[in-house]
Amino acid sequence: MAGLEAKSEAFWRLVDKKAEIREIAAGFGLTGGPVFSRIGFLYFADISNERIMKWERGRLTTFREKSGKAIDLTFDHQGRLLAAEGSGRVTRTEKDGTIAVLANEGLAGPNAVVYAIDGSVYFCDMPKSRVYRITRQRSGVGGAPPKGEVQVVAETPAPSGVALSPNQQQLYVADVKTNVVRVHNIEDSGNLGKGRDFAAARCDGLKTDEAGNVWMASRDGVSVYSSSGQQLGTILMPEIPGNLCWGEGFKGLYITAQKSVYHIPTLVPGTRTF
């Protein structure tokens, strides 16, 4: 049953007690990878039907057919769409609509992606049990393949999501086999430190807000944890969520959950990564 469940009074500083979960689109096979553009529209993946959809002020259109089984999406600083494609690659859609392949060699099924302020990209490949970094020389503003590198920066049994801390000095990595979210310091080189356990939680996609809280798409709904790893509360969803993103002005959440996409307003802004 949809609703809000607080485990701490701090939860109500993040979500209004009267906030409502609103369905904005439905009828898909399996949704994922939502990302909201600075110019006012939402992209999300219709994973089962291998499409990327565009939702803008209630109007739904297909942005891209034959999406390469895109699972997760984000933007770079130029507003170009990045996609973690389950077919085995990470791509960037250029301004003219052409597709640049940022990473594909040795990959099995990229499933989560985040763009960092320095222009590098971190992504998960669950079948390979690895987290990778695409260097800014390859993927950042002015970067172009085949320059730069694609590096393995962490190994974990089943990485399902990645998110940057508000200061972009840490990377959160979720794992659906260990049911643990770990946090790694990002070194000056862009590589990851050893990491530590952040929370015992099974989640797919996750995001952070400007206060350092971590919002996780879990089986119960969207669970919110403080920067210290304390669970503050949960947005109980009508369907099991798989991913989420911040909305217009990096406020409010769009949530992809099985066959539908939902929105709920929030009281705190999200971390800006593009």
Secondary structure, DSSP 4 states (H G I P E B T S, - for coil): --EEEESSGGGGGTS-TT---EEEEE--S-EEEEEE-TTS-EEEEEGGGTEEEEEETTEEEEEEES-SSEEEEEE-TT--EEEEETTTEEEEE-TTS-EEEEE-TT-S-EEEEEE-TTS-EEEEEGGGTEEEEE-HHHHSTT--TTSS-EEEEEE-SSEEEEEE-TTSSEEEEEETTTTEEEEEEBPTTS-B---EEEE---EEEEEEBTTS-EEEEESSEEEEE-TTS-EEEEEE-SS---EEEE-GGG-SEEEEETTEEEEE--SSPBPP--
